[in-house]
Amino acid sequence: MTPGARVQASIELLTAIEAENQPPDQIIDGYFRTRRYAGSGDRRDVNARVYDILRRRAKLDWWIERTGLHQESTPRSRIIAHLILQERAEPGDFAQMFSGTRHCPDPLDDLEIQLTDALYGRPMLNRDMPDHVRHEYPEWMDRSFRALWGDALEREMSALNQPAPLDLRVNTILSTPEDALARLQEDYITCAPTALSPLGIRVEGKVRLGGARAFKEGLVDVQDEGSQLVSLLVGAKPGQRVIDFCAGAGGKTLALAAQMSDGGKLIGQLFALDISKYRMDRMIPRLKRAGAMAVKRRVISAVDEPWITENTGTADRVLCDVPCTGTGSWRRNPDERWRFTPENLAEIRESQQRILCDAAKLVKPGGRLVYVTCSLLQEENEQQLAWFVEQDPRFNPLPIDQVWAETVGGPPPPAGPCLRLSPASTGTDGFFCAVLERQK
């Protein structure tokens, strides 16, 4: 691909990412799957540029507005601004890249030419930028982040805007951490045990995991270290009845299946519930690869689900990983930060409360309800926990150091009544986890 063709590919991908509600990596993989002419170098260059622009969108938009040209911020104008501000292109370079021939973007119009002239020689950072622009988050979240982090805001947001590592969870149904690590290294994959999860392996650099024997044979599965830790805090054991209430694609379900297995066989009952049949179906290949087909999958209704009534008070453990704003996963999906509004947050909070109340019905006396989000906002975490405990006094939050000692071992990394993880504090995605026990 020519430099201009790479720029056009970047524009097309940014447009698709903005329009579709899918993770950027899935959109990029699908794009290049139908463009076999693109070499590995082309894919790396385009991928890097697209993610770089996603992580600098607020700054790029600020500069575009700063010119006073009334140029709309679009994937194309952001590409132009990025080429000037970050890649240090010169105005004369654009005639070749934006030639309109051989898969190149259309030539710049008069307003875009003025934009390149106005931005040429400018640095990406400017002292006049407000913090929410400098650190790449929506202005309406500023109050929440400052209340949470205070003076640590810059450190936390900087870590949240870095690329995420690739973490794997060892599938103890089929392997041990030592054996899985050795098998990965036999395939020349540079990796090491994770710092906090006893089942985690962190991979160094970019690898094609699908070709690794350890992955194909189900010895490891992709799961962020933070997600592994909250799965361990469920404390699922063989012989129990356990429910993953919002199972999604099944990462935590697989982790629970391994906890409940003995001699390679799942002992007890493990249910994976979700309102999406598509997500339930996507789970099947992962279950097969992991040797966990004994998991019972069920598509449920968002409201008035009869199965909940039929199974009230029967579960030893219920994991409730609720839908959220996903602020803790911005490293992986940097576009997500621009998809939500304060109105969306209010709707999400109502949904979380409804799901939490439904999930609580399934917990038997003495059983545990584990509330999890991949959000960093207190509105979705501590405030929701306080609301629920007031609504249902049968549930008592357990000290997280007690639960951590029982399930992971040793003291938890951050102190506090609940578990809070973040890229800056623990090197993981951002997670919140509260463990509540129903009175006997």
Summary of the structure (lengths in Angstrom):
residues: 440
radius of gyration: 23.6
end to end distance: 65.9
largest distance: 74.6
contacts: 1440
relative contact order: 0.09
helix: 49%
strand: 15%
